Structure formats: structure tokens, C-alpha cells
């Protein structure tokens, strides 16, 4: 599944964008919209994140799109089924299923 431009913009607004690698509060080298060396997609497309590494917005958008596509494919092909769900989306309460308010 592809991420929409609205989805991408939301993530960038939430995470921010930093073009030069920096150490986050958890001590991880981080770049772009929060990519670390724990992201196999980021490492595959950008190489190891280390001091001095930089990223353009176009590179960031490409990594974000690929990471989203792989993550949603992974979730929809097993993780949700293991939880007894038929959809990759979490259950959202509706007016007919939500608990009544006191």
C-alpha cells in the first residue's frame, strides 16, 4: 500500500525533518523523519546512519514511502490474522459497537 501525500505530510509534521544525522535522546543516530539504524529500509536505501550523514527531502520521502509499504504489507499478511482480525486496520468502534456513555 502506498502512503498518500497527506499521510506523508502528517508523518513529517509529527516527526519533523532533520537533514543531518544526530543523536536522539535515546542515543540512536537518527536522520530525516526519525529513521535510525534499526530501520532495515533506511539502512538498505541510505546506508548506515552515522555522524555527518545527510539526507535530502526527496530521499526521505522515498525511504518513508518504502518503509510504509513494507510495514503495511507485513502487517496485512500475518500479524493481524494472528490476532483474529480480517483487516490490517485496527478495529474502530462505531455508534453500534461503542460502549454507552454514562
PyMOL commands that set and color helices and strands:
alter all, ss='L'
color gray80, all
select helices_A, chain A and resi 5-15+40-46+57-82
alter helices_A, ss='H'
color red, helices_A
select strands_A, chain A and resi 18-23+29-32+35-36
alter strands_A, ss='S'
color yellow, strands_A
deselect
rebuild
show_as cartoon
